[in-house]
């Protein structure tokens, strides 16, 4: 059976975001942070974004700033799995 950690995302008053289940931070700037999750990716957008915590071993991530939005992207399946199930 495929074991995956539980991924949670908590946004507090559009000023702080905490995410669990994070595998890596792919890119970051004051306007956008892209992270890889076990099941896909997430893109955090806003102004004056700053990463305050990230632990690869525990998968915990936190950032502060003016959070405008979060988009989640599902991991794409390999072509063979999509064709043959």
C-alpha positions, 0 to 999 in steps of 0.5 A: 500500500502506498503510504503518504503523509497528510498534507495540511495548509493553514492560512491565518488572516492572509498574513501567515501560511503553514503547510505540512507534507512539503518535500521541497521549496522549488522557487521563491521571491517576494511575490511567489513561492513554489513548493513540491508536495507529496501529491503535487505542487503548490504556488503561493502568491502575494506581496512581501512573502518571506519563508520563516520555516522549512524542514525537509525531514518533517515536511513543515513549511511556513511563510509570512507576508500579504498572501493573495492566493494559493494554487494546488497542482496535482502530480501528473501521472506517467503516460503509461499509467494513464493509458493502461491504468 
